[in-house]
């Protein structure tokens, strides 16, 4: 009998915040599917600008769509205001990775912001 096939960490990556319930749920779903992802805790290892732009492009998202609007920093920086450009919002997310919505998952089938958590099933 053959062992179940699993993916290597290079095949699946989750940009994860362990304090986030949705992020924990997505990580569990990936593992339940028999995959062991590379886990990037982006608050400890922040995004580079080029990395964040590449993830946004792959997921088909604009900066505003990826921006996390919950939490005090969003309010403090006044990010709800319409004057922010795409480039400025990206700069804010790179400077403050907690402003990036999560989790972002990359697999050979695509890149998604997995909110709600079930979205991850589209790319597993």
Secondary structure in CASP SS format (residue, H / E / C, confidence):
PFRMAT SS
TARGET T0000
AUTHOR 0000-0000-0000
METHOD secondary structure of the structure
MODEL  1
X C 1.00
X C 1.00
X C 1.00
X C 1.00
X C 1.00
X C 1.00
X C 1.00
X C 1.00
X C 1.00
X C 1.00
X C 1.00
X C 1.00
X E 1.00
X E 1.00
X E 1.00
X E 1.00
X C 1.00
X C 1.00
X C 1.00
X C 1.00
X H 1.00
X H 1.00
X H 1.00
X H 1.00
X H 1.00
X H 1.00
X H 1.00
X H 1.00
X H 1.00
X H 1.00
X H 1.00
X H 1.00
X C 1.00
X C 1.00
X C 1.00
X C 1.00
X C 1.00
X E 1.00
X E 1.00
X E 1.00
X E 1.00
X C 1.00
X C 1.00
X C 1.00
X C 1.00
X C 1.00
X C 1.00
X C 1.00
X H 1.00
X H 1.00
X H 1.00
X H 1.00
X H 1.00
X H 1.00
X H 1.00
X H 1.00
X H 1.00
X H 1.00
X H 1.00
X C 1.00
X C 1.00
X C 1.00
X H 1.00
X H 1.00
X H 1.00
X H 1.00
X E 1.00
X C 1.00
X C 1.00
X C 1.00
X C 1.00
X H 1.00
X H 1.00
X H 1.00
X H 1.00
X H 1.00
X C 1.00
X C 1.00
X C 1.00
X C 1.00
X C 1.00
X C 1.00
X C 1.00
X C 1.00
X C 1.00
X H 1.00
X H 1.00
X H 1.00
X H 1.00
X H 1.00
X H 1.00
X H 1.00
X H 1.00
X H 1.00
X H 1.00
X C 1.00
X H 1.00
X H 1.00
X H 1.00
X E 1.00
X C 1.00
X C 1.00
X C 1.00
X E 1.00
X E 1.00
X E 1.00
X E 1.00
X C 1.00
X C 1.00
X E 1.00
X E 1.00
X E 1.00
X E 1.00
X C 1.00
X C 1.00
X C 1.00
X H 1.00
X H 1.00
X H 1.00
X H 1.00
X H 1.00
X H 1.00
X H 1.00
X C 1.00
END
